[in-house]
Amino acid sequence: MSLKTLLEQHQIRQRAVATALGVSPATVNNIIKDQWPKTPSKSELVNKLTTFLVSKGIAKTSLDSFFTQAKPAPTQEEEAMLLRKQTLTPQAKRHFGLTSNPFTADIQSVDELYTSPDVNYVRMAMYNAAKQGGFIAVCGESGAGKSTLRRELIDRIQRERHSIITIEPYVLAAEDTDTKGKTLKAVHIAEAILHAVAPLERPKVSPEGRFRQIHKLLKDSSRSGNQHVLIIEEAHSLPLATLKHLKRFFELEDGYKKLLAIILIGQNELALKLSEQNQEVREVVQRCEIVTLDPLTSTGLTDYLNHRIKPYGRKLPDILDETGIMAITQRLTASAGRKSQQSRSLLYPLAVGNLLTGALNSAAELGIPVVTADVVAGV
């Protein structure tokens, strides 16, 4: 039997236990999971809890099995764990007065896009590459917001009525080897360009004829006033051969004018493939600028959360207090290695949204008005 079951059988509410121990209901919830706080000490809490439960008619001898040796405090590396997809429960929505989840919902307009100096730098790098015929690789962890910036770039092109044709090859089953999936090859990129620039044009049969056809179509389109940008998502799955071929696409010109801008979007493995140490792609490395989408800073986290909650007519302190914000920062920060003094931050929008959603659900279940550090620790 668990301690939680024991409390339920004797109809003892966790809030009553919290009052007896002088701690928050969230801390009691953690104790039930055998996650004991550093202060007060475990021995002090065990004595108080035993005295309280005995006063409720529970025999002292039956309590010994519930107070096992506390688990060792998790290291920073163990603390920085990413949660799987979390869904805000109806109970949590009612509890916090929300109609939907402000922290995981996709943005629907440019006004909802959170901007910071780092985000704006990446935005402008993508925009300038599309406008001026550049070649960049946007890298970042999963959930960093790369796809959101891709959507914003396409929306901006349409909103500002730029004559830029966007070319996006399908990468639904793309992998870097044919044993794991289907590799995206130069011929597939050529087909995507043909479809976007001249959808009614029939492709030439031979590869040489098709690439000559692509070059001519891009020239004709450029002379008609158009620009072209090739955007490849999941670019970390591109094989090295395709990365090398992209250099040749980038070199398609009409006089001094570049005919095709290239924007690669991928996880940090893409930056490794484009490392200066990788001699196989040295010609690409010399032409492709790597732009990294960094995690949120501690200050940026507060700004980001305030920005996300604002359209919902709520204020952040109504949802999350300062200790909760600090706990999210600590939970999603880990040391880079056992011997390293540096830390690795996982403060990316998706990770923050999932962790905070889990905390909102827990707070609603416990009847706690706002998310605190104790609530975050128990998720």
Beta strands, then each sheet from edge to edge (+ up, - down):
strand 1: 135-139
strand 2: 164-167
strand 3: 227-232
strand 4: 253-254
strand 5: 257-258
strand 6: 261-266
strand 7: 289-292
strand 8: 333-335
strand 9: 343-345
sheet 1: 2+ 3+ 6+ 1+ 7+
sheet 2: 4+ 5-
sheet 3: 8+ 9-
end
